[in-house]
Amino acid sequence: MKRRFNIIYWLAVSAILILIFGTRSGSFINAFYFVSFLVPVVLVTSWYFNNYLVPYYLLRKRYGRFIILTIFTVIISLDIIMIIVFIAFILIARYQPDQLKSLITYYYSFPVILYLTVIVNAFLNMVYDYLEIAEDMKALSAKKKNYSDGHLIVRSNRQTRKISYSSINYIESMSDYIIIRTTENHKIVTRETISRIEQRLPSQFLRIHRSFIVNLEKVVSFTRDQITISDTELPVSRTYKKSVFEKTRL
């Protein structure tokens, strides 16, 4: 989505620049040539600024390095642009000498405007990232609310029990039965297989063994071979080690 936005942005910028400078200079062909040769340099500069300098230096508050590297980036980029412009003027002076004065008059501000578009693009990208993060945070908040408000319904001792997800420490399998162990040290036994109960649980619960499902919110400590919840150490089996690693980064 962000890539599409940037593609549309730079196509629009290119079209507007061709229109403006083509109208001012009276030659849309020359405007097209200048945009075609110079915009790629600015595109690379914009990509480097948005994807490297901003996330690795500005957002991490490494302001000194950010300023220095930004200055170096602009200098190198401007040098490349000046070389391209110089070569373009030489070719135009040789093949279209009558156009040279017009180009110098109307295109002297062209590099400045190009770099203004880079600044605008960087600002829009940061706004886009902020809105995307805000949307993710909103979704995460809603998911956590659903988790805290959600319940697991089971039959135990001939009664229907409503157990809050947030109160479950872990679930243990006993063949055709499971034991749900809660934060209040309650032990709720119900006739159910662990595989079937696993399908009814939200993503906050993780299967770590053929006999155990844990609530990740309740994990106190972990290693590659076991997970500790409260004072209970639960084994991590080889079968589920990969999924446990991905979820907990063991």
Order of alpha helices (4+ residues) and beta strands (2+ residues): alpha-alpha-alpha-alpha-alpha-beta-beta-beta-beta-beta-alpha-beta-beta-beta-beta-beta-alpha
